[in-house]
Amino acid sequence: MKQRGYRVEKQVSVPLTYRGVRFEQGFRIDLYVARSVIVEIKSTDDLTDAHRKQLLTYLRLTDTRLGFLLNFGASTMRDGIVRMVNNLGD
């Protein structure tokens, strides 16, 4: 992605505020591409609802519309790619 000119940030901290308490490093995004696409990387036999909810939480907290789960543990890479969209109330 960098070779194509996209800015790629690794392990980006996402602050979280809960009941008035701010946590500067509440979550960490694996890859944040051009501040418009979140990529979460996994290596497991099967993706769970928890993996999907994690990505959706990141999308919501950052007001980002598009995200991908990449599971390198799937039998084929094609089976290991999940695309998620945060509607952002459009």
A tleap script that builds the chain and sets N, CA, C and O, in Angstrom:
source leaprc.protein.ff14SB
mol = sequence {
  NMET LYS GLN ARG GLY TYR ARG VAL GLU LYS
  GLN VAL SER VAL PRO LEU THR TYR ARG GLY
  VAL ARG PHE GLU GLN GLY PHE ARG ILE ASP
  LEU TYR VAL ALA ARG SER VAL ILE VAL GLU
  ILE LYS SER THR ASP ASP LEU THR ASP ALA
  HIE ARG LYS GLN LEU LEU THR TYR LEU ARG
  LEU THR ASP THR ARG LEU GLY PHE LEU LEU
  ASN PHE GLY ALA SER THR MET ARG ASP GLY
  ILE VAL ARG MET VAL ASN ASN LEU GLY CASP
}
set mol.1.N position { 0.819 -1.183 0.000 }
set mol.1.CA position { 0.000 0.000 0.000 }
set mol.1.C position { 0.866 1.252 0.000 }
set mol.1.O position { 0.555 2.240 -0.665 }
set mol.2.N position { 1.960 1.193 0.758 }
set mol.2.CA position { 2.869 2.346 0.766 }
set mol.2.C position { 3.462 2.576 -0.616 }
set mol.2.O position { 3.649 3.718 -1.033 }
set mol.3.N position { 3.759 1.485 -1.328 }
set mol.3.CA position { 4.340 1.609 -2.663 }
set mol.3.C position { 3.378 2.289 -3.628 }
set mol.3.O position { 3.803 2.871 -4.625 }
set mol.4.N position { 2.101 2.218 -3.339 }
set mol.4.CA position { 1.101 2.876 -4.180 }
set mol.4.C position { 0.807 4.305 -3.721 }
set mol.4.O position { -0.071 4.974 -4.267 }
set mol.5.N position { 1.548 4.762 -2.717 }
set mol.5.CA position { 1.421 6.143 -2.280 }
set mol.5.C position { 0.465 6.386 -1.126 }
set mol.5.O position { 0.204 7.536 -0.774 }
set mol.6.N position { -0.062 5.326 -0.534 }
set mol.6.CA position { -0.970 5.490 0.599 }
set mol.6.C position { -0.190 5.627 1.897 }
set mol.6.O position { 0.836 4.975 2.089 }
set mol.7.N position { -0.678 6.463 2.767 }
set mol.7.CA position { -0.087 6.584 4.103 }
set mol.7.C position { -0.627 5.433 4.951 }
set mol.7.O position { -1.838 5.297 5.121 }
set mol.8.N position { 0.270 4.613 5.476 }
set mol.8.CA position { -0.125 3.461 6.285 }
set mol.8.C position { 0.472 3.614 7.679 }
set mol.8.O position { 1.689 3.696 7.843 }
set mol.9.N position { -0.402 3.651 8.675 }
set mol.9.CA position { 0.036 3.751 10.065 }
set mol.9.C position { -0.205 2.406 10.744 }
set mol.9.O position { -1.238 1.771 10.533 }
set mol.10.N position { 0.763 1.975 11.568 }
set mol.10.CA position { 0.657 0.696 12.275 }
set mol.10.C position { 0.401 0.938 13.755 }
set mol.10.O position { 0.896 1.903 14.338 }
set mol.11.N position { -0.381 0.046 14.349 }
set mol.11.CA position { -0.651 0.077 15.792 }
set mol.11.C position { -1.070 1.473 16.269 }
set mol.11.O position { -0.452 2.044 17.168 }
set mol.12.N position { -2.109 2.003 15.664 }
set mol.12.CA position { -2.603 3.342 15.976 }
set mol.12.C position { -3.487 3.289 17.226 }
set mol.12.O position { -4.451 2.526 17.279 }
set mol.13.N position { -3.155 4.095 18.214 }
set mol.13.CA position { -3.944 4.159 19.447 }
set mol.13.C position { -5.261 4.879 19.198 }
set mol.13.O position { -5.306 5.914 18.533 }
set mol.14.N position { -6.325 4.317 19.742 }
set mol.14.CA position { -7.646 4.929 19.657 }
set mol.14.C position { -8.089 5.253 21.077 }
set mol.14.O position { -8.360 4.341 21.858 }
set mol.15.N position { -8.166 6.535 21.424 }
set mol.15.CA position { -8.592 6.897 22.777 }
set mol.15.C position { -10.057 6.525 23.016 }
set mol.15.O position { -10.859 6.460 22.085 }
set mol.16.N position { -10.374 6.288 24.254 }
set mol.16.CA position { -11.723 5.901 24.644 }
set mol.16.C position { -12.100 6.688 25.892 }
set mol.16.O position { -11.309 6.791 26.830 }
set mol.17.N position { -13.311 7.243 25.902 }
set mol.17.CA position { -13.807 7.934 27.088 }
set mol.17.C position { -14.993 7.153 27.630 }
set mol.17.O position { -15.957 6.884 26.913 }
set mol.18.N position { -14.908 6.796 28.900 }
set mol.18.CA position { -15.973 6.037 29.544 }
set mol.18.C position { -16.317 6.706 30.867 }
set mol.18.O position { -15.479 6.816 31.761 }
set mol.19.N position { -17.564 7.149 30.973 }
set mol.19.CA position { -18.051 7.823 32.186 }
set mol.19.C position { -17.122 8.951 32.631 }
set mol.19.O position { -16.809 9.098 33.812 }
set mol.20.N position { -16.698 9.731 31.659 }
set mol.20.CA position { -15.873 10.892 31.947 }
set mol.20.C position { -14.392 10.617 32.129 }
set mol.20.O position { -13.608 11.548 32.315 }
set mol.21.N position { -14.000 9.364 32.079 }
set mol.21.CA position { -12.584 9.007 32.222 }
set mol.21.C position { -12.034 8.696 30.835 }
set mol.21.O position { -12.575 7.857 30.115 }
set mol.22.N position { -10.957 9.379 30.473 }
set mol.22.CA position { -10.364 9.186 29.144 }
set mol.22.C position { -9.176 8.229 29.229 }
set mol.22.O position { -8.267 8.403 30.041 }
set mol.23.N position { -9.212 7.225 28.373 }
set mol.23.CA position { -8.117 6.266 28.240 }
set mol.23.C position { -7.438 6.548 26.907 }
set mol.23.O position { -8.025 6.314 25.851 }
set mol.24.N position { -6.215 7.045 26.946 }
set mol.24.CA position { -5.514 7.447 25.722 }
set mol.24.C position { -5.228 6.265 24.800 }
set mol.24.O position { -5.228 6.417 23.579 }
set mol.25.N position { -4.990 5.107 25.368 }
set mol.25.CA position { -4.698 3.933 24.543 }
set mol.25.C position { -5.735 2.849 24.797 }
set mol.25.O position { -5.399 1.721 25.157 }
set mol.26.N position { -7.004 3.209 24.603 }
set mol.26.CA position { -8.086 2.268 24.833 }
set mol.26.C position { -8.028 1.075 23.904 }
set mol.26.O position { -8.255 -0.059 24.325 }
set mol.27.N position { -7.723 1.327 22.638 }
set mol.27.CA position { -7.640 0.279 21.623 }
set mol.27.C position { -6.459 0.568 20.708 }
set mol.27.O position { -5.915 1.672 20.711 }
set mol.28.N position { -6.067 -0.435 19.923 }
set mol.28.CA position { -5.008 -0.257 18.921 }
set mol.28.C position { -5.452 -0.852 17.585 }
set mol.28.O position { -5.808 -2.027 17.492 }
set mol.29.N position { -5.422 -0.020 16.572 }
set mol.29.CA position { -5.756 -0.452 15.214 }
set mol.29.C position { -4.496 -1.039 14.587 }
set mol.29.O position { -3.425 -0.436 14.660 }
set mol.30.N position { -4.620 -2.218 13.970 }
set mol.30.CA position { -3.451 -2.845 13.346 }
set mol.30.C position { -2.887 -1.971 12.224 }
set mol.30.O position { -1.714 -1.599 12.254 }
set mol.31.N position { -3.718 -1.646 11.239 }
set mol.31.CA position { -3.297 -0.783 10.128 }
set mol.31.C position { -4.390 0.239 9.846 }
set mol.31.O position { -5.569 -0.102 9.753 }
set mol.32.N position { -3.979 1.497 9.711 }
set mol.32.CA position { -4.904 2.575 9.371 }
set mol.32.C position { -4.385 3.173 8.068 }
set mol.32.O position { -3.336 3.816 8.048 }
set mol.33.N position { -5.117 2.962 6.992 }
set mol.33.CA position { -4.672 3.357 5.658 }
set mol.33.C position { -5.313 4.688 5.279 }
set mol.33.O position { -6.534 4.795 5.164 }
set mol.34.N position { -4.470 5.694 5.087 }
set mol.34.CA position { -4.903 7.024 4.647 }
set mol.34.C position { -6.002 7.601 5.540 }
set mol.34.O position { -6.810 8.415 5.094 }
set mol.35.N position { -6.025 7.175 6.797 }
set mol.35.CA position { -7.049 7.613 7.748 }
set mol.35.C position { -8.457 7.435 7.190 }
set mol.35.O position { -9.375 8.172 7.552 }
set mol.36.N position { -8.622 6.436 6.293 }
set mol.36.CA position { -9.947 6.191 5.733 }
set mol.36.C position { -10.318 4.713 5.679 }
set mol.36.O position { -11.477 4.390 5.419 }
set mol.37.N position { -9.378 3.810 5.916 }
set mol.37.CA position { -9.652 2.369 5.911 }
set mol.37.C position { -8.908 1.731 7.079 }
set mol.37.O position { -7.712 1.958 7.265 }
set mol.38.N position { -9.631 0.928 7.868 }
set mol.38.CA position { -9.026 0.199 8.978 }
set mol.38.C position { -8.846 -1.250 8.562 }
set mol.38.O position { -9.761 -1.865 8.013 }
set mol.39.N position { -7.660 -1.797 8.827 }
set mol.39.CA position { -7.377 -3.201 8.533 }
set mol.39.C position { -6.981 -3.882 9.838 }
set mol.39.O position { -6.009 -3.493 10.486 }
set mol.40.N position { -7.743 -4.897 10.210 }
set mol.40.CA position { -7.426 -5.705 11.390 }
set mol.40.C position { -6.926 -7.058 10.912 }
set mol.40.O position { -7.559 -7.704 10.077 }
set mol.41.N position { -5.797 -7.478 11.439 }
set mol.41.CA position { -5.155 -8.709 11.001 }
set mol.41.C position { -5.310 -9.779 12.072 }
set mol.41.O position { -5.029 -9.551 13.249 }
set mol.42.N position { -5.762 -10.947 11.639 }
set mol.42.CA position { -5.938 -12.092 12.534 }
set mol.42.C position { -5.259 -13.315 11.917 }
set mol.42.O position { -4.956 -13.343 10.725 }
set mol.43.N position { -5.030 -14.321 12.759 }
set mol.43.CA position { -4.539 -15.617 12.290 }
set mol.43.C position { -5.188 -16.681 13.163 }
set mol.43.O position { -4.629 -17.106 14.175 }
set mol.44.N position { -6.371 -17.099 12.754 }
set mol.44.CA position { -7.166 -18.051 13.523 }
set mol.44.C position { -7.931 -18.955 12.563 }
set mol.44.O position { -8.124 -18.606 11.398 }
set mol.45.N position { -8.363 -20.108 13.047 }
set mol.45.CA position { -9.115 -21.020 12.180 }
set mol.45.C position { -10.400 -20.376 11.676 }
set mol.45.O position { -10.734 -20.479 10.496 }
set mol.46.N position { -11.114 -19.715 12.571 }
set mol.46.CA position { -12.383 -19.080 12.215 }
set mol.46.C position { -12.488 -17.716 12.875 }
set mol.46.O position { -12.093 -17.535 14.026 }
set mol.47.N position { -13.025 -16.763 12.131 }
set mol.47.CA position { -13.323 -15.458 12.719 }
set mol.47.C position { -14.606 -15.581 13.537 }
set mol.47.O position { -15.536 -16.287 13.149 }
set mol.48.N position { -14.645 -14.893 14.662 }
set mol.48.CA position { -15.817 -14.939 15.537 }
set mol.48.C position { -16.561 -13.610 15.483 }
set mol.48.O position { -16.097 -12.637 14.889 }
set mol.49.N position { -17.724 -13.599 16.118 }
set mol.49.CA position { -18.475 -12.342 16.231 }
set mol.49.C position { -17.662 -11.296 16.982 }
set mol.49.O position { -17.775 -10.104 16.699 }
set mol.50.N position { -16.842 -11.732 17.939 }
set mol.50.CA position { -16.004 -10.794 18.696 }
set mol.50.C position { -15.024 -10.072 17.780 }
set mol.50.O position { -14.771 -8.882 17.970 }
set mol.51.N position { -14.470 -10.765 16.792 }
set mol.51.CA position { -13.557 -10.132 15.838 }
set mol.51.C position { -14.297 -9.070 15.026 }
set mol.51.O position { -13.787 -7.970 14.814 }
set mol.52.N position { -15.498 -9.411 14.578 }
set mol.52.CA position { -16.296 -8.469 13.789 }
set mol.52.C position { -16.707 -7.254 14.633 }
set mol.52.O position { -16.658 -6.118 14.161 }
set mol.53.N position { -17.107 -7.503 15.869 }
set mol.53.CA position { -17.498 -6.405 16.760 }
set mol.53.C position { -16.312 -5.495 17.066 }
set mol.53.O position { -16.470 -4.280 17.189 }
set mol.54.N position { -15.132 -6.084 17.188 }
set mol.54.CA position { -13.924 -5.289 17.429 }
set mol.54.C position { -13.711 -4.303 16.284 }
set mol.54.O position { -13.491 -3.115 16.519 }
set mol.55.N position { -13.776 -4.788 15.058 }
set mol.55.CA position { -13.585 -3.909 13.905 }
set mol.55.C position { -14.683 -2.854 13.844 }
set mol.55.O position { -14.397 -1.683 13.592 }
set mol.56.N position { -15.927 -3.247 14.068 }
set mol.56.CA position { -17.023 -2.280 14.031 }
set mol.56.C position { -16.847 -1.205 15.107 }
set mol.56.O position { -17.151 -0.036 14.869 }
set mol.57.N position { -16.365 -1.590 16.275 }
set mol.57.CA position { -16.083 -0.621 17.340 }
set mol.57.C position { -15.025 0.374 16.889 }
set mol.57.O position { -15.178 1.577 17.100 }
set mol.58.N position { -13.956 -0.112 16.270 }
set mol.58.CA position { -12.904 0.776 15.768 }
set mol.58.C position { -13.457 1.735 14.720 }
set mol.58.O position { -13.130 2.922 14.729 }
set mol.59.N position { -14.292 1.228 13.822 }
set mol.59.CA position { -14.887 2.079 12.792 }
set mol.59.C position { -15.724 3.185 13.432 }
set mol.59.O position { -15.645 4.344 13.026 }
set mol.60.N position { -16.512 2.828 14.417 }
set mol.60.CA position { -17.379 3.814 15.074 }
set mol.60.C position { -16.580 4.844 15.865 }
set mol.60.O position { -16.865 6.039 15.793 }
set mol.61.N position { -15.583 4.388 16.617 }
set mol.61.CA position { -14.802 5.311 17.447 }
set mol.61.C position { -13.987 6.303 16.625 }
set mol.61.O position { -13.694 7.404 17.090 }
set mol.62.N position { -13.623 5.919 15.411 }
set mol.62.CA position { -12.801 6.789 14.568 }
set mol.62.C position { -13.605 7.478 13.465 }
set mol.62.O position { -13.039 8.207 12.651 }
set mol.63.N position { -14.913 7.253 13.433 }
set mol.63.CA position { -15.765 7.781 12.355 }
set mol.63.C position { -15.221 7.402 10.987 }
set mol.63.O position { -15.220 8.210 10.059 }
set mol.64.N position { -14.767 6.180 10.877 }
set mol.64.CA position { -14.246 5.653 9.615 }
set mol.64.C position { -15.321 4.785 8.977 }
set mol.64.O position { -16.022 4.051 9.673 }
set mol.65.N position { -15.451 4.864 7.677 }
set mol.65.CA position { -16.535 4.163 6.986 }
set mol.65.C position { -16.207 2.718 6.624 }
set mol.65.O position { -17.088 1.862 6.696 }
set mol.66.N position { -14.960 2.420 6.234 }
set mol.66.CA position { -14.637 1.113 5.666 }
set mol.66.C position { -13.555 0.399 6.459 }
set mol.66.O position { -12.573 1.008 6.885 }
set mol.67.N position { -13.750 -0.908 6.652 }
set mol.67.CA position { -12.747 -1.705 7.342 }
set mol.67.C position { -12.690 -3.115 6.787 }
set mol.67.O position { -13.652 -3.608 6.198 }
set mol.68.N position { -11.548 -3.756 6.984 }
set mol.68.CA position { -11.360 -5.140 6.544 }
set mol.68.C position { -10.776 -5.966 7.675 }
set mol.68.O position { -9.897 -5.509 8.405 }
set mol.69.N position { -11.272 -7.189 7.812 }
set mol.69.CA position { -10.648 -8.202 8.653 }
set mol.69.C position { -9.890 -9.121 7.713 }
set mol.69.O position { -10.470 -9.662 6.773 }
set mol.70.N position { -8.604 -9.302 7.957 }
set mol.70.CA position { -7.803 -10.226 7.156 }
set mol.70.C position { -7.381 -11.372 8.059 }
set mol.70.O position { -6.634 -11.175 9.018 }
set mol.71.N position { -7.862 -12.571 7.748 }
set mol.71.CA position { -7.546 -13.740 8.555 }
set mol.71.C position { -6.580 -14.638 7.789 }
set mol.71.O position { -6.965 -15.323 6.841 }
set mol.72.N position { -5.324 -14.622 8.214 }
set mol.72.CA position { -4.309 -15.431 7.556 }
set mol.72.C position { -4.358 -16.892 7.986 }
set mol.72.O position { -3.584 -17.708 7.485 }
set mol.73.N position { -5.253 -17.232 8.905 }
set mol.73.CA position { -5.403 -18.616 9.336 }
set mol.73.C position { -6.470 -19.372 8.561 }
set mol.73.O position { -6.638 -20.575 8.761 }
set mol.74.N position { -7.190 -18.692 7.683 }
set mol.74.CA position { -8.237 -19.337 6.886 }
set mol.74.C position { -7.611 -20.287 5.872 }
set mol.74.O position { -6.439 -20.153 5.521 }
set mol.75.N position { -8.409 -21.249 5.404 }
set mol.75.CA position { -7.883 -22.234 4.458 }
set mol.75.C position { -7.413 -21.578 3.160 }
set mol.75.O position { -6.426 -22.016 2.569 }
set mol.76.N position { -8.106 -20.539 2.715 }
set mol.76.CA position { -7.643 -19.734 1.578 }
set mol.76.C position { -7.783 -18.263 1.960 }
set mol.76.O position { -8.634 -17.909 2.776 }
set mol.77.N position { -6.969 -17.431 1.385 }
set mol.77.CA position { -7.043 -16.003 1.711 }
set mol.77.C position { -8.390 -15.433 1.304 }
set mol.77.O position { -8.915 -14.540 1.968 }
set mol.78.N position { -8.946 -15.938 0.228 }
set mol.78.CA position { -10.260 -15.473 -0.216 }
set mol.78.C position { -11.310 -15.661 0.886 }
set mol.78.O position { -12.178 -14.810 1.077 }
set mol.79.N position { -11.220 -16.775 1.603 }
set mol.79.CA position { -12.146 -17.044 2.703 }
set mol.79.C position { -11.816 -16.217 3.942 }
set mol.79.O position { -12.641 -16.102 4.848 }
set mol.80.N position { -10.633 -15.651 3.987 }
set mol.80.CA position { -10.191 -14.923 5.167 }
set mol.80.C position { -10.362 -13.421 5.098 }
set mol.80.O position { -9.838 -12.706 5.952 }
set mol.81.N position { -11.078 -12.922 4.109 }
set mol.81.CA position { -11.275 -11.476 3.969 }
set mol.81.C position { -12.732 -11.121 4.258 }
set mol.81.O position { -13.650 -11.646 3.628 }
set mol.82.N position { -12.925 -10.226 5.216 }
set mol.82.CA position { -14.267 -9.742 5.555 }
set mol.82.C position { -14.260 -8.225 5.430 }
set mol.82.O position { -13.421 -7.549 6.025 }
set mol.83.N position { -15.197 -7.697 4.655 }
set mol.83.CA position { -15.343 -6.251 4.464 }
set mol.83.C position { -16.489 -5.777 5.343 }
set mol.83.O position { -17.553 -6.394 5.372 }
set mol.84.N position { -16.269 -4.672 6.062 }
set mol.84.CA position { -17.322 -4.111 6.909 }
set mol.84.C position { -17.461 -2.619 6.629 }
set mol.84.O position { -16.477 -1.924 6.376 }
set mol.85.N position { -18.702 -2.144 6.680 }
set mol.85.CA position { -18.986 -0.736 6.435 }
set mol.85.C position { -19.724 -0.167 7.639 }
set mol.85.O position { -20.685 -0.755 8.135 }
set mol.86.N position { -19.256 0.981 8.094 }
set mol.86.CA position { -19.913 1.725 9.161 }
set mol.86.C position { -20.777 2.776 8.487 }
set mol.86.O position { -20.256 3.660 7.808 }
set mol.87.N position { -22.078 2.695 8.661 }
set mol.87.CA position { -22.990 3.597 7.950 }
set mol.87.C position { -22.925 5.039 8.413 }
set mol.87.O position { -23.333 5.932 7.671 }
set mol.88.N position { -22.431 5.299 9.603 }
set mol.88.CA position { -22.249 6.658 10.120 }
set mol.88.C position { -23.524 7.487 10.087 }
set mol.88.O position { -23.465 8.717 10.082 }
set mol.89.N position { -24.669 6.827 10.065 }
set mol.89.CA position { -25.937 7.545 10.111 }
set mol.89.C position { -26.273 8.306 8.850 }
set mol.89.O position { -27.033 9.273 8.903 }
set mol.90.N position { -25.721 7.893 7.701 }
set mol.90.CA position { -26.000 8.598 6.435 }
set mol.90.C position { -27.458 8.502 6.082 }
set mol.90.O position { -27.881 9.033 5.054 }
savepdb mol mol.pdb
quit
